[in-house]
């Protein structure tokens, strides 16, 4: 039986939104194209629109025009054939009988290939096993993505620092009420100027911060906890940054400060114990127990989840939530993970602190580098 390394590999996808294709080719394209690897030779089948650019930018051994195979299938018909029939024709010409494909390979394509006696075998969690650990070159790209992220965070802090409490405690900035939407626009603008592509940036204050994926809307208030979670994609490389800080414009209450300090202590606990061979699930449970011991249990209150009810972190790379998940892995050198514990209690607010680390032989290397303070 063939080892996965020796198998013919096939990807059909747009590299702008498919990490496996981007990883294989280092080439951004908005429309689906064909990647075939056989016996170490990599072939790309590209549209006439993309083939010249592909020859200059993509990592491959052979570049073939999609139009050639399309014309062969179309023959004298007035109608262009569907993509999957051109794909099957190309693979038949290449004498491909079976191929390893990503788990998300389109079903319609798989059925057409099966009708042409070409078998596809879906891979597991990682199509490219090497994506689980990051090379030094990838770490540099991740650090650049984090610099872009930090530019957005710096802008958020700058705007909040210049804001003043107004009527009903609503923050005012630049002559108008400072809303989540306005602050998010400032963050996203800074990210764009730094070379990133922002998406779904979180600016959530007060009760909204108790829902971890609430983007935030409406006026931001003084003396209220505000979660800032920024996770842009670097436009040139496709790698993601991810950073969260919880801040407060004004003066924190004792309860708010204790919640913030406890979350940061939980993160510090995780960072201290992360090293190759450690079970992520056990460490996640240890952080959760630490919070409970400090008086912050995870439980249902009035039908709502409270406490620490999400994962401690996730892999980061060409996807924002990349394998491995923090609590579903035994740590190994080269993995890159976010570490982002949080506590959420309606009536008090939410706190989350997130940084990015790379696992080394003996522990971790911090990749994110941004100050962490509560009061602004």
Buried (B, 14 or more C-beta within 10 A) or exposed (E): EEEEEEBBBBBBBBBBEBBBBBBBBEBBBEBBBBBBBBEEEBBBBBBEEBBEEBEEEBEBEEBBBBBEBBEEBBEEEEEEBEBBBBBBBBBBEBEBEBBBBBEEBBEEBBEBBEEBEBEBBEBEEBBBEEBBBBEEEBBEBBBBBBBBBBBBBBBBBEBBEBBEBBEEEBBBBEEEBBBBBBBBBBBBEBBBEBBBBBEEBBBBBBBBBBBBEBBBEEBBBBBBBBBBBBBBBBBEBBBBBBBBBBBBBBEBEEEBBBBBBBBBBBBBBBBEBBBBEBBBBEBBEBBBBBBBEBEBBBEEEEEEBBBBBBBBBBBBBBBBEBBBBBBBBEBBBBBBBBBBBBBBBBEBBBBBBBBBBBBBEEBBEEBBEBEBEBEB
